[in-house]
Amino acid sequence: MKIIMLGAPGAGKGTQAKQIAEKYSIPHISTGDIFRANIKNGTELGKKAKTYMDQGLLVPDELTCDLVVDRIKQDDCKKGFILDGFPRTIPQAEALDAALSKMGEKMDYAIDVDVPDENIVRRMGGRRVCLNCGATYHIVSIPTKVEGICDKCGSEVVLRDDDKPETVQKRLSVYHEQTQPLIDYYNRQGILKTVNGTRPLEEVFADIVTILGA
């Protein structure tokens, strides 16, 4: 079962990917984790990626795809895997398809967690993070017991710059420009499935399990 998770930043696709990975005992592969692991282990690909990241540049498509393919060739991916955060663009998707095709494989599902922009801006604008212990809250759905103070360690909780409405809007416009075309791409391949991401997490997960047929 080879799955790609699609969805705007803040749509909750990472949370769903983790739950799917647990339920089906397949690895949850995020590009961030792969970069970090390769850099930490000092691999050849990791060294190449680090030269870009140190300059604040995006890692080129070809190198990102090489890192992902290297990861999915590992033994724990024999039963399948979930890709989260890759591919982000059509060239990445084409490179992935070509690499899988050489291995005699192809993707089975592209699951789009669909959430309207205004919901995402509201959702992320309500997030609060403890700078000390990293605990996350939401002013509506998971508020702190004492306003502005972390339940776990008593430090201040803040709205991260990443979650400010103007930053979220910018991230959404990049997403629509670069990643939205993937939805059409996988739709044409007949593997796209869309779930309504505005509903409670457990209902979204139940929808995904129904799609995966288990």
Secondary structure, DSSP 8 states (H G I E B T S, - for coil): -EEEEE--TTSSHHHHHHHHHHHHT--EEEHHHHHHHHHHTT-HHHHHHHHHHHTT----HHHHHHHHHHHHTSGGGTT-EEEES---SHHHHHHHHHHHHHTT----EEEEEE--HHHHHHHHHTEEEETTT--EEETTTB--SBTTB-TTT--BEE--GGGSHHHHHHHHHHHHHHTHHHHHHHHHHT-EEEEETTS-HHHHHHHHHHHHT-
